[in-house]
Amino acid sequence: KGNAALLNEQDRALVSQLLDLDQAHLFEGWPELGIDDEGKRRLLAQLLLLDASYHGGLAAYVSNARKLLQDSRDGVNSFEGYIPSVPTGATLDFASPEFMALEGEGLREAGQAAFVLVAGGLGERLGYSGIKVALPCESATCTPFLGLYISSILALQARSAGGRRLPLAIMTSDDTHGRTLELLRRNKYFGMEEDQITLLKQEKVACMIDNAAHLALEPADRFAVQTKPHGHGDVHMLLAKSGLAAQWLQSGLKWVCFFQDTNALVFRALLAALGVSARNDFDMNSLAVPRKAREAIGAIARLTRPDGSAPLTINVEYNQLDPLLRSTISKEGDVNDESGYSPFPGNINQLVLKLSSYVPQLAATGGVISEFVNPKYKDATKTAFKSSTRLECMMQDYPKALPPTAKVGFTTIKQVWASYSPVKNSPADAAAKFREGNPTHSATTGELDIYKANCLSLAEAAGLVVPSPLQTATFNGITTELYPRVVLSPAFAPSLGELKSKVAPGSISLTPGSVLVLDGPDISVRGPLVVVGALVVRAVAGAVVELGPLQVDNRGWSWEPLAEGEPASEEERIRGFKVVRHETMELVYDNPGTYVVPAHVQQPQAAKAEGAPSTPEPEA
Ligand code: UGB
């Protein structure tokens, strides 16, 4: 009908390829030239984008999809014929001598690491209207997750021997890209240099309507292919395509550390994991937590053929692990051992990969590591879908691309509070999980676990006596203990070892409701520092602040449950509380110099209302 006139050479090649791929339905029923031409152009542009953003183009996508859809229909079990066992890895007690040694080694390795944040997910489960990395990780300082991550990387950079800039890549998507960029710009990249950060935007992939992988058109728009996210596994493809991973290797970096959008504790455990990777020369190392048998979290398992060949250490989703164990080595399935936990560690998807083996793998595979499809069939004949489906991929499936000789392991920190408390679930879902006795992974616990981790770190590093009993409260239906609200910024101490060196043993005493914020690279505590109320100390680099004998006594801050229907911000609502700042001692050191506190603090004026920081002069 004359529509050929709309096509340029590139369009024509793609359309002809799509016709060969049995996708003629995309163009069927097009009105004649002159009618809906804008829509036709829009569809062509979208198809070109879908073609360009998948390794091997739409031809590869359709062909991969057909194979995976066939396997799904045939009920092929990807773990068929494998015998599971517990892989090699490190299981560490937080703050144990072994942990401290590995953390020290990891700190040295961190100076040769690149960092990758996967932040393309919109977090529908959380029900937050913004992007997740913009959420404050806690309400004492209101530092957004992205700010916390960047400060953590900068703190490691400042301590690295060579002082090289440590690169950060952030994977975004159409859902998060603009707002991530805006957040970075508004906050001046949180102190990082702009060209130290690379944003890699993932594209969605086409949905399919049937087992023959016919692409799905939007029901309400005949000129748009239905698309859905391809999953966090896209990060490998983007690091391959952008050439970034290869550049990092070329510039002498050794490691790449992947992490998720809302786990504020990740950097506390990452150094030990880097130490474990270096000691074992691991190609891939997954941070893990102890996992109760059958808990809904992926398990890291070693799989081999019955003759011991083709070993593969990989995340096995919990719903697949139990049947796999039952059909092979354990009639009881996934059960706890004498430690009270499953012997298979729980994957928290914070990964350390060795660049020298990662980059060749990316070159060989284009970063398309391993995909899967999860169609919801209408009936047992598995011929029709309830709704369209698409290929998906997960970043932890990377070992599937590695040769059997690869060294893949894990690092479990036995204390979950020390490494993992993500913000994933809406208040309603979190409350239901709480009632079932499961971790809630909510905005409420994401914040409160930071205070807990800081108090317990201070207990380990500097003999803090955690006040007893702790306060308790119920927020959004979750009843929990509240540790004193302690925030230790990454600049102050990015490792437990450094915390030990900066806080004298037994120097800090806190009451159950006290608030203590220490933010600055050159702050140390000699004590005794007694906080009844709220103390905030902020110091720029070069402001050497020694907190000597100091008694803080003010009305402090309170974390108060929101009353039914009370006006509150969205950030407060998903946590279920608001923070009321009654009175604060705030010590701010904006200029380099040496300051011994309390020499500069006159007690009567020091305890004062929020918003009037004291800026002491440096010592003469
Ligand atoms: N993400 C993207 O960047 N792009 C996408 O297309 C999708 C996600 P979810 P998920 O921590 O316990 C993971 O949705 O995928 C980012 C592991 O697979 O929070 O359900 C997104 O922005 C699972 O094995 O988690 O589960 C976020 O940063 C287990 O470890 C990240 O990917 C689980 O996390 C994860 O996305 C867990």
Residues whose N, C-alpha, C, O or C-beta is under 5 A from the ligand:
A	BS01	UGB	V118 A119 G120 G121 M171 P229 H230 G231 H232 Q260 D261 G298 N347 I348 N349 M394
